[in-house]
Amino acid sequence: MSKNHEARVTCQICRQPKKMSEVMPAELIREPIVQTILKTHPAWSTTGFICIRDLDRFRNEHIEDVLEEEKGELSTLDEQVMQSLRDQELLARDVNEDFERRLTLGERLADRIADFGGSWRFMLIFAFILFIWIGINSVAIFRRPFDPFPYILLNLILSCLAAIQAPVIMMSQNRQESKDRLRSENDYKVNLRAELEIRHLHAKMDQLLHHQWQRLLEIQQIQMELMEEVARRGPKGAGT
């Protein structure tokens, strides 16, 4: 028996004759994959064979079924992760870089103002200006202070500052929420990808079992050839 005349078996799914190196014994398929196969092929038997191409297709169907059972339907993010898994793409990315690239000049300016307005530097400068303002208009340095008590001009300036600063801070907070939402979506994609990769590790283990089975089959074929050769030589040796 030579490799040029390798035995062929029929795949239970596609019903096509396949070489032994192109199939996997049905008894080595994991039970979750078997249940997925039985949904469309009730006549599936664990004593037959399945080709590698059909096996990979049912593995992907099983992953999609698991996601649909957990969430009811595949969301857009799930579809993106599944597509990236098929295309072997990386999902991890720098969310901050993507977000900063889309900011307009006004949004960047609002963020800088909000950052400065919420810092100790602003508080110290603001307290220093108030101290100087009140000191100049309270101490009898000038005969006619430009803003005497009760500091009406100062109150007007502070009111205008608060009226301007509040919406600027709100705009910055809204963009921070958008950034957090973008980061959460990215984390979800990465975590889902990791979960699917773990599931694919099980598939890789199945593939490893398939390769080991191939090696055992080759060894068995060699043993059969040796046994046939010994059987042919036996009568000759007895005759001599």
ZAGUNU-494556 format. One line per field, with one value per residue: residue number from 1; x, z negated, y of N, C-alpha, C in turn. Coordinates in Angstrom, 3 decimals. Layout:
<rs>
rovex <- [NUM/...]
n.u <- [X/...]
n.w <- [Z/...]
n.v <- [Y/...]
ca.u <- [X/...]
ca.w <- [Z/...]
ca.v <- [Y/...]
c.u <- [X/...]
c.w <- [Z/...]
c.v <- [Y/...]
</rs>
This chain:
<rs>
rovex <- [1/2/3/4/5/6/7/8/9/10/11/12/13/14/15/16/17/18/19/20/21/22/23/24/25/26/27/28/29/30/31/32/33/34/35/36/37/38/39/40/41/42/43/44/45/46/47/48/49/50/51/52/53/54/55/56/57/58/59/60/61/62/63/64/65/66/67/68/69/70/71/72/73/74/75/76/77/78/79/80/81/82/83/84/85/86/87/88/89/90/91/92/93/94/95/96/97/98/99/100/101/102/103/104/105/106/107/108/109/110/111/112/113/114/115/116/117/118/119/120/121/122/123/124/125/126/127/128/129/130/131/132/133/134/135/136/137/138/139/140/141/142/143/144/145/146/147/148/149/150/151/152/153/154/155/156/157/158/159/160/161/162/163/164/165/166/167/168/169/170/171/172/173/174/175/176/177/178/179/180/181/182/183/184/185/186/187/188/189/190/191/192/193/194/195/196/197/198/199/200/201/202/203/204/205/206/207/208/209/210/211/212/213/214/215/216/217/218/219/220/221/222/223/224/225/226/227/228/229/230/231/232/233/234/235/236/237/238/239/240]
n.u <- [0.852/0.772/1.443/0.586/-1.651/-3.529/-6.026/-9.489/-12.177/-15.634/-16.940/-19.238/-20.764/-20.449/-20.508/-18.500/-15.748/-12.809/-9.305/-7.530/-5.916/-7.266/-9.453/-11.214/-11.691/-14.998/-15.439/-13.582/-14.414/-15.399/-18.064/-19.805/-19.475/-20.441/-23.167/-23.898/-23.536/-25.494/-27.829/-28.298/-27.686/-29.079/-28.560/-25.996/-23.142/-21.033/-19.216/-18.232/-16.598/-15.421/-14.726/-11.988/-12.584/-15.423/-15.587/-14.304/-16.145/-18.417/-17.369/-17.143/-19.873/-20.758/-19.571/-20.908/-23.512/-23.292/-22.851/-25.281/-27.088/-26.378/-26.879/-29.100/-29.095/-26.665/-24.724/-23.600/-20.979/-20.247/-20.342/-18.254/-16.099/-16.207/-15.681/-13.101/-11.838/-12.030/-10.508/-8.091/-7.285/-6.021/-7.557/-6.985/-6.328/-5.156/-7.188/-7.254/-5.628/-7.109/-9.393/-8.418/-7.600/-9.920/-10.899/-12.022/-10.746/-12.027/-12.980/-10.609/-9.587/-11.546/-11.128/-8.564/-9.027/-10.809/-9.157/-7.239/-8.886/-9.615/-7.407/-4.791/-3.115/-4.699/-6.431/-4.699/-3.718/-6.128/-6.952/-4.874/-5.273/-7.801/-7.139/-5.343/-7.027/-9.115/-7.557/-6.434/-8.708/-9.719/-7.901/-6.769/-5.323/-5.769/-7.514/-9.928/-11.138/-11.299/-13.140/-14.970/-16.033/-19.260/-17.715/-18.737/-17.993/-16.135/-17.795/-19.379/-17.496/-16.741/-19.177/-19.545/-17.310/-17.940/-20.246/-19.207/-17.299/-18.695/-20.322/-18.161/-16.768/-18.757/-18.918/-16.412/-16.696/-18.700/-17.325/-15.457/-17.092/-17.811/-15.323/-14.874/-16.946/-16.126/-13.761/-14.794/-16.208/-14.067/-12.675/-14.590/-14.633/-12.009/-12.035/-14.047/-12.853/-10.694/-12.080/-13.159/-10.820/-9.910/-11.821/-11.151/-8.723/-9.438/-10.345/-7.929/-6.717/-8.280/-7.459/-4.815/-5.147/-6.119/-3.861/-2.165/-3.599/-3.316/-0.580/-0.492/-2.022/-0.388/1.765/0.465/-0.156/2.405/3.106/1.267/2.172/4.678/3.864/2.504/4.644/6.250/4.500/4.481/7.097/7.233/6.202/8.120/10.442/9.873/9.792/12.409]
n.w <- [0.000/0.983/0.818/3.089/3.745/1.809/-0.573/-0.242/-1.771/-2.438/-3.048/-5.585/-5.389/-2.977/-1.196/0.518/1.920/0.053/-0.684/-3.238/-4.614/-4.465/-6.029/-9.172/-11.902/-13.029/-15.682/-17.091/-17.218/-19.157/-21.584/-21.653/-19.016/-17.621/-18.307/-16.960/-14.332/-14.174/-14.042/-11.410/-10.060/-10.821/-10.494/-11.202/-12.120/-14.577/-13.769/-11.316/-8.979/-8.606/-6.478/-6.615/-5.772/-5.995/-8.718/-9.792/-8.989/-10.531/-13.034/-13.073/-12.828/-15.253/-17.085/-16.415/-17.073/-19.837/-20.613/-19.783/-21.419/-23.914/-23.705/-22.168/-19.565/-17.038/-17.549/-16.006/-16.814/-17.548/-15.065/-13.799/-15.313/-14.774/-12.029/-12.047/-13.301/-11.395/-9.417/-10.632/-11.980/-14.084/-16.972/-19.023/-19.723/-19.832/-21.563/-22.465/-20.623/-18.240/-18.975/-19.520/-16.992/-15.669/-16.774/-16.659/-16.179/-17.958/-19.873/-20.896/-22.054/-24.000/-25.661/-26.631/-28.040/-29.970/-31.293/-32.339/-33.940/-35.930/-37.514/-40.052/-39.546/-38.247/-40.378/-42.279/-40.861/-40.449/-43.116/-43.870/-42.172/-43.090/-45.704/-45.306/-43.899/-45.749/-47.797/-46.681/-46.263/-48.778/-50.725/-51.619/-49.291/-46.902/-46.251/-44.967/-44.516/-41.817/-41.930/-44.358/-47.586/-47.463/-45.563/-42.843/-40.124/-40.214/-40.983/-38.683/-36.756/-37.790/-37.585/-34.790/-34.111/-35.334/-33.881/-31.357/-31.772/-32.714/-30.539/-28.885/-30.404/-30.530/-27.826/-27.534/-29.324/-28.046/-25.780/-27.050/-27.981/-25.529/-24.740/-26.749/-26.147/-23.631/-24.375/-25.981/-24.097/-22.558/-24.470/-24.899/-22.398/-22.331/-24.544/-23.763/-21.495/-22.695/-24.080/-21.952/-20.762/-22.651/-22.364/-19.820/-20.342/-21.394/-19.053/-17.713/-19.252/-18.537/-15.897/-16.310/-17.403/-15.139/-13.436/-14.920/-14.749/-12.039/-11.892/-13.399/-11.704/-9.438/-10.538/-11.126/-8.549/-7.577/-9.274/-8.425/-5.818/-6.401/-7.736/-5.669/-3.967/-5.534/-5.703/-3.067/-2.749/-4.533/-3.697/-1.729/-3.213/-4.775/-2.842/-2.010]
n.v <- [-1.188/2.093/5.655/6.867/5.505/6.166/5.468/6.385/8.122/8.874/12.037/12.873/15.139/16.797/14.726/13.989/12.193/11.877/12.186/10.383/12.102/14.450/14.470/14.076/11.908/11.319/10.729/12.152/14.733/17.529/17.625/20.006/20.973/18.809/18.901/21.218/20.380/18.383/19.840/20.565/18.275/15.631/12.925/12.449/10.567/9.154/7.355/7.854/10.086/13.480/16.195/18.553/21.141/21.396/20.978/23.254/25.161/24.498/24.978/27.803/28.387/27.391/29.163/31.548/30.760/30.484/33.148/34.285/32.935/33.939/36.682/37.102/38.277/39.000/41.817/44.909/45.326/42.735/41.476/42.820/41.923/39.172/39.249/40.326/38.260/36.259/37.448/37.649/40.030/42.686/44.070/45.801/49.161/52.590/54.483/57.126/58.464/58.176/59.603/62.198/62.926/63.558/65.885/69.277/72.667/74.427/72.609/71.566/73.903/74.382/72.171/72.717/75.089/74.129/72.292/74.042/75.655/73.905/73.461/73.706/75.785/77.719/78.302/79.460/81.688/83.027/83.537/85.221/87.462/88.323/89.017/91.171/92.920/93.470/94.491/96.825/98.398/98.659/99.552/102.757/103.842/105.091/108.120/107.998/105.039/102.644/100.607/100.571/99.252/97.784/96.266/96.092/95.981/93.909/91.775/91.638/90.877/88.371/87.010/86.971/85.453/82.989/82.378/81.952/79.973/77.724/76.497/75.822/73.940/71.988/71.238/70.059/67.932/66.462/65.596/64.031/61.993/60.891/59.959/58.045/56.276/55.403/54.149/52.120/50.592/49.717/48.184/46.217/44.952/43.938/42.190/40.418/39.392/38.081/36.093/34.630/33.820/32.031/30.068/29.294/28.202/25.767/24.659/24.518/22.594/20.431/20.263/19.572/17.034/15.843/15.897/14.266/11.918/11.458/10.904/8.539/6.973/6.853/5.475/3.099/2.260/1.801/-0.295/-2.205/-2.616/-3.705/-6.021/-7.327/-7.720/-9.386/-11.528/-12.381/-13.192/-15.222/-17.886/-18.413/-18.523/-20.722/-22.687/-22.871]
ca.u <- [0.000/1.617/0.741/-0.034/-2.954/-4.061/-7.452/-10.393/-13.415/-16.652/-17.318/-20.660/-21.450/-20.476/-20.660/-17.438/-14.637/-11.650/-8.168/-7.495/-5.232/-8.153/-10.632/-10.986/-12.691/-16.110/-15.374/-12.658/-15.033/-15.934/-19.517/-20.522/-19.455/-21.338/-24.534/-24.114/-23.671/-26.757/-28.949/-28.533/-27.441/-29.487/-28.052/-24.568/-22.720/-19.688/-18.338/-17.794/-15.543/-15.808/-13.562/-11.515/-13.287/-16.738/-15.385/-14.048/-17.404/-19.267/-16.773/-17.579/-21.303/-20.916/-19.233/-22.011/-24.658/-23.054/-23.088/-26.709/-27.767/-26.079/-27.339/-30.294/-28.715/-25.323/-24.682/-22.620/-19.642/-19.972/-20.053/-16.914/-15.128/-16.202/-15.000/-11.667/-11.322/-11.858/-9.449/-6.872/-6.914/-5.886/-8.575/-6.443/-5.875/-5.030/-8.438/-6.965/-5.107/-8.228/-10.303/-7.767/-7.492/-11.203/-11.287/-11.879/-9.961/-12.817/-13.028/-9.291/-9.486/-12.413/-10.458/-7.445/-9.592/-11.346/-8.022/-6.633/-9.832/-9.714/-6.070/-4.352/-2.501/-5.772/-6.927/-3.734/-3.728/-7.413/-6.915/-3.933/-5.928/-8.830/-6.479/-4.831/-8.173/-9.773/-6.613/-6.296/-9.948/-10.105/-6.942/-6.849/-4.174/-6.279/-8.615/-11.161/-10.930/-12.062/-14.217/-15.092/-16.972/-19.168/-16.982/-19.734/-17.290/-15.555/-18.900/-19.778/-16.461/-16.837/-20.392/-19.263/-16.357/-18.671/-21.168/-18.435/-16.556/-19.601/-20.566/-16.906/-16.515/-19.756/-18.504/-15.283/-17.217/-19.401/-16.324/-14.864/-18.038/-17.670/-14.066/-15.080/-17.782/-15.275/-12.836/-15.561/-16.458/-12.811/-12.420/-15.531/-14.161/-10.797/-12.413/-14.769/-11.855/-9.945/-12.938/-13.244/-9.514/-9.868/-12.620/-10.393/-7.664/-10.018/-10.332/-6.542/-6.477/-8.883/-6.579/-3.642/-5.559/-6.222/-2.510/-1.662/-4.278/-2.689/0.706/-0.785/-2.492/0.781/2.514/-0.296/0.017/3.748/3.063/0.549/3.074/5.687/3.227/2.276/5.942/6.649/3.629/4.906/8.390/7.116/6.175/9.388/11.436/9.550/10.121/13.843]
ca.w <- [0.000/1.106/0.652/4.357/3.761/0.464/-0.665/-0.288/-2.516/-2.079/-4.093/-5.894/-5.149/-1.549/-0.433/1.509/1.507/-0.409/-1.165/-4.692/-5.154/-4.336/-6.867/-10.592/-12.410/-13.715/-17.119/-17.704/-17.247/-20.472/-21.674/-21.199/-17.551/-17.161/-18.434/-15.861/-13.096/-14.197/-13.733/-9.956/-9.537/-11.886/-10.247/-11.545/-12.879/-15.140/-13.208/-9.988/-8.835/-8.144/-5.897/-7.403/-5.332/-6.632/-10.155/-10.086/-8.816/-11.696/-14.187/-13.011/-13.128/-16.689/-17.778/-16.186/-17.844/-21.249/-20.785/-19.632/-22.603/-25.048/-23.535/-21.356/-18.176/-16.915/-17.374/-15.021/-17.366/-17.455/-13.662/-13.510/-15.944/-14.012/-10.761/-12.320/-13.632/-10.129/-8.643/-11.445/-12.223/-15.468/-17.362/-19.980/-19.108/-20.733/-21.491/-22.638/-19.365/-17.300/-19.418/-19.346/-15.574/-15.168/-17.463/-15.940/-16.893/-19.089/-20.903/-21.548/-22.893/-25.159/-26.557/-27.294/-29.023/-31.070/-32.052/-33.106/-34.953/-37.007/-38.058/-41.177/-38.994/-38.068/-41.694/-42.909/-40.121/-40.715/-44.487/-43.901/-41.539/-44.014/-46.842/-44.844/-43.547/-46.980/-48.548/-46.066/-46.410/-50.188/-51.445/-51.153/-48.461/-45.945/-46.753/-44.346/-44.000/-40.588/-42.237/-45.822/-48.210/-47.514/-44.428/-41.815/-38.903/-40.447/-40.920/-37.288/-36.076/-38.267/-37.006/-33.378/-34.064/-35.643/-32.784/-30.218/-32.144/-32.915/-29.299/-28.373/-31.172/-30.111/-26.517/-27.759/-29.955/-27.014/-24.952/-27.874/-27.946/-24.215/-24.761/-27.598/-25.410/-22.597/-25.047/-26.416/-22.915/-22.182/-25.468/-24.644/-21.225/-22.682/-25.427/-22.961/-20.642/-23.539/-24.339/-20.732/-20.558/-23.532/-21.712/-18.674/-20.866/-21.430/-17.673/-17.407/-19.898/-17.653/-14.738/-16.760/-17.474/-13.754/-12.939/-15.616/-14.169/-10.741/-12.120/-13.790/-10.509/-8.612/-11.204/-10.942/-7.161/-7.471/-9.936/-7.550/-4.723/-6.937/-7.999/-4.376/-3.450/-6.333/-5.327/-1.761/-2.891/-5.419/-2.980/-1.044/-4.200/-5.202/-1.761/-1.947]
ca.v <- [0.000/3.274/6.924/7.225/4.856/6.375/5.156/7.517/7.934/9.861/12.991/12.757/16.407/17.149/13.485/13.916/11.327/12.635/11.418/10.255/13.282/15.604/14.270/13.841/10.969/11.979/10.482/13.106/16.055/17.868/17.515/21.213/21.031/17.741/19.394/22.169/19.595/17.644/20.734/20.557/16.925/14.694/11.574/12.425/9.387/9.291/6.318/8.261/11.088/14.808/16.868/19.690/22.356/21.429/21.092/24.668/25.902/24.259/25.659/29.196/28.420/27.169/30.410/32.477/30.277/30.806/34.583/34.553/32.419/34.801/38.061/37.183/38.508/39.548/43.260/45.373/45.091/41.300/41.181/43.329/41.026/37.929/39.496/40.473/36.934/35.551/38.103/37.672/41.414/43.102/45.035/46.759/50.403/53.723/55.232/58.548/59.001/58.284/60.653/63.496/63.228/64.045/67.112/70.536/73.677/74.902/71.567/71.534/75.093/74.173/71.219/73.394/76.016/73.324/71.762/75.136/76.107/72.922/73.198/74.528/76.994/78.699/78.703/80.360/82.958/83.666/84.057/86.348/88.614/88.801/89.661/92.462/93.775/93.922/95.313/98.154/99.154/98.741/100.379/104.154/104.207/106.061/108.922/107.517/103.675/102.377/99.652/100.570/98.315/96.309/95.674/95.759/95.590/92.578/90.807/91.494/90.084/86.988/86.421/86.686/84.341/81.757/82.094/81.443/78.764/76.584/75.733/75.268/72.713/70.997/70.717/69.160/66.712/65.686/64.915/62.978/60.876/60.248/59.216/56.867/55.335/54.813/53.241/50.947/49.767/49.065/47.140/45.126/44.222/43.194/41.086/39.427/38.735/37.146/34.936/33.826/33.196/30.858/29.032/28.796/27.332/24.418/24.164/24.161/21.302/19.423/20.131/18.824/15.632/15.366/15.625/13.080/10.766/11.220/10.222/7.159/6.278/6.565/4.399/1.864/1.844/1.214/-1.598/-3.131/-2.958/-4.624/-7.311/-7.978/-8.165/-10.551/-12.646/-12.888/-13.859/-16.379/-19.177/-18.637/-18.953/-22.084/-23.607/-23.081]
c.u <- [0.883/0.774/0.089/-1.423/-3.582/-5.564/-8.274/-11.647/-14.367/-16.969/-18.823/-21.447/-21.585/-20.630/-19.630/-16.349/-13.409/-10.530/-8.191/-6.823/-6.107/-9.389/-10.204/-12.053/-13.762/-16.026/-14.425/-13.229/-15.611/-17.459/-20.252/-20.567/-20.391/-22.792/-24.872/-24.310/-25.027/-27.959/-29.306/-28.333/-27.789/-28.921/-26.571/-24.248/-21.289/-18.725/-17.798/-16.669/-16.163/-14.568/-13.228/-12.266/-14.658/-16.611/-15.130/-15.324/-18.321/-18.678/-17.192/-19.065/-21.548/-20.619/-20.361/-23.252/-24.508/-23.332/-24.576/-27.498/-27.563/-26.748/-28.579/-30.005/-27.323/-25.411/-23.651/-21.206/-19.273/-19.607/-18.654/-15.850/-15.041/-15.460/-13.504/-11.039/-11.104/-10.679/-8.125/-6.368/-6.809/-6.936/-8.047/-5.919/-5.833/-6.273/-8.184/-6.476/-6.222/-9.158/-9.702/-7.709/-8.782/-11.650/-11.079/-11.063/-10.714/-12.878/-11.695/-9.123/-10.332/-11.777/-9.316/-7.953/-10.128/-10.225/-7.385/-7.565/-9.986/-8.383/-5.771/-3.697/-3.542/-6.276/-5.990/-3.708/-5.012/-7.440/-5.986/-4.570/-7.011/-8.211/-5.975/-5.980/-8.821/-8.849/-6.510/-7.543/-10.411/-9.183/-6.954/-5.588/-4.585/-7.425/-9.956/-10.904/-11.817/-13.193/-14.378/-16.075/-18.398/-18.620/-17.943/-19.062/-16.680/-16.634/-19.358/-18.776/-16.544/-18.070/-20.182/-18.311/-17.049/-19.609/-20.442/-17.798/-17.464/-19.890/-19.302/-16.586/-17.504/-19.405/-17.360/-15.740/-17.963/-18.422/-15.628/-15.775/-17.955/-16.397/-14.204/-15.929/-16.977/-14.296/-13.553/-15.854/-15.199/-12.468/-13.339/-15.075/-12.955/-11.141/-13.164/-13.813/-11.059/-10.770/-13.027/-11.922/-9.375/-10.672/-11.870/-9.198/-8.171/-10.041/-8.926/-6.180/-7.088/-8.003/-5.334/-3.959/-5.654/-4.849/-1.907/-2.305/-3.693/-1.370/0.477/-1.250/-1.328/1.609/1.802/-0.157/1.387/3.776/2.348/1.426/4.136/5.091/2.952/3.583/6.429/5.813/4.033/6.217/8.275/7.096/7.481/10.443/11.177/9.926/11.602/14.311]
c.w <- [0.000/0.959/1.945/4.482/2.371/0.462/-0.783/-1.068/-2.130/-3.275/-4.318/-5.533/-3.659/-0.640/0.683/1.016/1.170/-0.790/-2.693/-5.344/-5.129/-5.222/-8.316/-11.087/-13.218/-15.229/-17.840/-17.784/-18.638/-20.439/-21.261/-19.683/-16.975/-17.221/-17.332/-14.541/-13.030/-13.871/-12.254/-9.335/-10.627/-11.707/-10.572/-12.417/-13.359/-14.604/-11.837/-10.028/-8.385/-7.598/-6.698/-7.035/-5.988/-8.143/-10.558/-9.967/-10.021/-12.964/-14.227/-13.325/-14.624/-17.471/-17.622/-16.975/-19.318/-21.511/-20.701/-20.842/-23.796/-24.923/-22.672/-19.887/-18.167/-16.689/-16.318/-15.512/-17.267/-16.030/-13.286/-14.092/-15.177/-12.696/-10.970/-12.657/-12.365/-9.347/-9.383/-11.652/-13.721/-15.776/-18.314/-19.250/-20.155/-20.590/-21.595/-21.341/-18.338/-17.669/-19.195/-17.881/-15.033/-15.816/-16.568/-16.775/-18.111/-20.219/-21.631/-22.492/-24.149/-26.151/-27.310/-28.361/-30.227/-31.923/-32.916/-34.224/-36.112/-37.634/-39.245/-40.696/-38.803/-39.415/-42.360/-42.206/-40.407/-42.122/-44.591/-43.302/-42.449/-45.180/-46.454/-44.564/-44.802/-47.777/-48.001/-46.318/-47.852/-50.983/-50.834/-50.404/-47.459/-46.597/-46.212/-43.763/-42.780/-40.806/-43.744/-46.302/-47.864/-46.249/-43.326/-40.523/-39.038/-40.376/-39.484/-36.519/-36.489/-37.691/-35.539/-33.236/-34.332/-34.504/-31.573/-30.540/-32.249/-31.615/-28.698/-29.076/-30.772/-28.750/-26.666/-28.389/-28.950/-26.122/-25.737/-27.926/-26.618/-24.154/-25.600/-26.883/-24.313/-23.199/-25.502/-25.243/-22.489/-23.157/-25.245/-23.462/-21.571/-23.556/-24.665/-22.053/-21.455/-23.828/-23.119/-20.423/-21.432/-22.922/-20.516/-19.126/-20.992/-20.030/-17.258/-18.047/-19.073/-16.432/-15.095/-16.870/-16.078/-13.197/-13.617/-15.046/-12.804/-10.912/-12.501/-12.585/-9.598/-9.206/-11.013/-9.512/-6.956/-8.109/-9.069/-6.379/-5.185/-7.185/-6.699/-3.796/-4.203/-5.953/-3.981/-1.876/-3.706/-4.682/-2.269/-2.016/-4.666/-4.141/-1.654/-3.143]
c.v <- [1.232/4.514/7.369/6.616/4.958/6.147/6.430/7.142/9.062/10.745/12.907/14.013/16.693/15.936/13.347/12.966/12.170/11.676/11.373/11.459/14.525/15.499/14.080/12.872/11.690/11.808/11.433/14.517/16.308/17.930/18.798/21.345/19.972/18.204/20.394/21.436/18.904/18.526/20.694/19.182/15.900/13.290/11.439/11.217/9.585/8.240/6.700/9.274/12.409/15.501/18.127/20.966/22.476/21.580/22.540/25.496/25.720/24.871/27.124/29.326/28.239/28.441/31.427/32.062/30.622/32.278/34.915/34.059/33.340/36.166/38.191/37.380/39.119/41.047/43.623/45.121/43.617/40.910/41.657/42.411/39.713/38.107/39.633/39.130/36.122/36.119/38.168/39.108/41.664/44.158/46.093/47.989/51.495/54.592/56.724/59.178/59.167/59.430/62.032/63.893/63.847/65.353/68.326/71.515/74.192/73.887/71.441/72.716/74.946/73.208/71.876/74.368/75.254/72.741/72.846/75.599/75.140/72.563/74.110/75.820/78.092/79.202/79.701/81.716/83.732/84.276/85.264/87.603/89.183/89.560/91.053/93.426/94.356/94.828/96.724/99.002/99.272/99.647/101.780/104.549/105.276/106.847/108.415/106.120/103.412/101.369/99.557/99.498/98.723/95.668/95.201/95.297/94.194/91.500/90.578/90.631/88.616/86.290/86.068/85.504/83.011/81.373/81.529/80.097/77.543/75.835/75.143/73.954/71.620/70.403/69.725/67.848/65.840/64.937/63.816/61.759/60.136/59.419/57.948/55.820/54.639/53.812/51.969/50.016/49.027/47.939/45.942/44.287/43.355/41.991/39.994/38.672/37.715/35.893/34.025/33.144/31.953/29.712/28.447/27.960/25.898/23.810/23.749/22.825/20.170/19.176/19.332/17.337/15.024/15.011/14.395/11.814/10.436/10.465/8.761/6.343/5.916/5.426/3.062/1.344/1.201/-0.170/-2.632/-3.558/-3.950/-6.005/-8.063/-8.506/-9.389/-11.764/-13.232/-13.656/-15.141/-17.704/-19.474/-19.127/-20.367/-23.089/-23.869/-23.866]
</rs>
